[in-house]
C-alpha cells in the first residue's frame, strides 16, 4: 500500500521540521514498540498506523562506510550506514574525522548540523559530540 504523495511529503516535512528545531526524532509503532527509519505512514511489516515520534539516544555503530572522492576543488566525504541503538539503520555521514578514518564497528553519536541553510543529521565519533 502506497501513501498518497501529499501525505508522504507531510511525513518527510515533519521529520525535517524536527531537525530544523534541533531535535532528531524517529518513529515507532505504539503497539509493538518497534522503532523504524525512514519516516513512514505505517509500520513496515504490519501496516500499523498508530505511530509516534520519539527522540532516540542518537548512539550507534557504523555498519558500513565508503569514501566518495570528488573532482577538485571538492573534498572527499564518507557515506555511512549507522545502526542506531534502538534498532533502525540510517544513512548519513560521519564528520569530524578524515573520511577514510571511519571504520566499521566505530561507535558514533548523532548530531544535527546546518549545511547550506538546512539542518542535516550527521554522526561524530563517540566522545566528539560538540
Secondary structure, DSSP 4 states (H G I P E B T S, - for coil): ----HHHHHHHHHHHHHHHHTT---EEEETTT--EESS--SS-TTT----EEEE----EEEEEEEEEEP--TTSPPEEEEEEEETTS-EEEE-EESS-GGG--TT-EEEEEEEEETTEEEEEEEETT---
